[in-house]
Amino acid sequence: MIRKIKSLQDLYDINDEIMAAVDRANGLEVYYRGQRNSEWDIRPAISRIQKNKLIENEEYERALQKHPELFSQSQNHLGHLSVMQHYGIPTRLIDITEDILVALFFALDGQKENDNNRAMYWIIVPSSRVKTNNSDAIEIVTAMAALDDSDRKNLLTLAKQTLISTRRFNRQHVFKTKKHKSVHRLLHEVRKYVRNFEPEIVPSDLLTTYAVKANNIHQRLIAQSGSFLTSGDVDNMVNEFSRENVLTLDDIQTDSFNFDENRISLIKVNIDGDINTDEQLKRQLSISGKSVYMIYPEKF
């Protein structure tokens, strides 16, 4: 029974095993992510930056003001964030892909971190949580990046009030408290790019982690079959993907196992740590057409 990846055939066999469990459920989609250190948590870069007291909206505005030419082709907040992600600016996006070999490329890319294994993740997403890059829900949660910390906290506090209705949440802008004015500022941000947007923000959208099919935003994402995970509530997303919530192959092997169809599930499988395994996998990837030329086409 395979427990570590040593070859492309191992990867394909493990994928078949996981897909068999996925097929027992309804309405699930599968994405992949590779990491060169199996000890890293899956989290957006902005969540690490915020620990150092750097503020998300300041990073966002600084990038737009300093390099406006980079954003001339992006049409909404997600487009702006994807450009920032492309250039290594911390965002609330987590890179994922629909191509298992692209994920393996990134797991093998660069030097290993210490003696830790590289790792592959399978990300199992309910279809209800998969959105396109121009959906209203994604415009709402990505617009949160442009708001200051107090506005984001006010909005999340309102959204977590279990008895608040969509209608009442969206009427907050007619009231006078700071929390209510935060709703007005979020609507203003959304309407920068969705001019006819009706004030119908669903509070639960702000708290939900979504997978975004974003592979038509720019050339690199197309080449990488790229998508993102994102949320209006970054802390909740980090908690959702914490280590204690990550599954292993052992967890899914029993016939009685079923994925929770209401949440995103992660499965982690380590890549064998031997240097010869790295080199063999890289050769196999190159033969399969997954080279640096394909992954980063804009550089060549």
C-alpha positions, 0 to 999 in steps of 0.5 A: 500500500503506497504511503509516500510518492516515489514516482508518477505511477505512485501519484496516479495510483494514489489519485485513483484511490482518492477519486474512488472515495470522491465518487462515493459522494455527490457534487464534489470537485478536486483540486491540487496543491504542491508544497516543498515543505510538508510542515507548512500549513495551507494559508494565504500569505496575508495571514502571515504578514498580518502577524507582523502588523502589516495591514492588508488594505495598505498592501493592496492600495500600495500595489495599485498606486505604485504599479498601476500599469500592472493592473490595466488588464484586471477587471475586478478585485480578484483580478487585482489580487491575482496580479499581486499574487503573481508578483509575490505580494501577500494576498488572501488568495491560496494557489491551487490547480486542476492539474495534478502534475502542475501541483507536483511541479510546485512541490518539487520546485526550489530547494527542500526546506531542511529535512522535511518531506515535500507534500501533495495536497488533494483539495476536495470542494463541494460544488456549491463552494466553487465559483467563477471569477466574475461571480458576485460572491467572489467580488464581495469576498475579494473586495474585503481586501480593500477595506481597513481592519476595522471595517472587516471586523465590523462586517464579520461581526455582523455576518456572524449574528446568527439571526441577521437576515440578508435583508437586514444585513443589507439595510445596515447602510441606512443606519448610523453606527460604525458597523453599519457604515462598514456595509456601505463601504463594502458596497462602494468597493463592489460597485467600483467593478459591478456598477449595477450590483444590488445591495443583496450581500448574503452574510454567510458569503463573507464567512465561506471559503470558496474555490475560484476558477480563475484560469482565464485571468492571465497567461500564467494561470492559463498555463498552470490550470490555476484556481484559488481558494479565498474567503472574506474571513481569512482567520476562518479559512486558516482554521478550516485548513489547520493541521488537525483538519487535514486527512491522510490516506488511512482516514479515507480507506474504509468503505464507510468513509464519506467526505463531508459534502458541506465543507472543504476537505484536504488530504496530504500525502508526502513525497519520499524525501530521498534526493534520487526521488526528487530527480526521478520525478523531475525527469518524469515531469519533464517528459510529461511536458511540465517544465519551467517553460510551460509553467512560466510561459511569460518568461520565455 
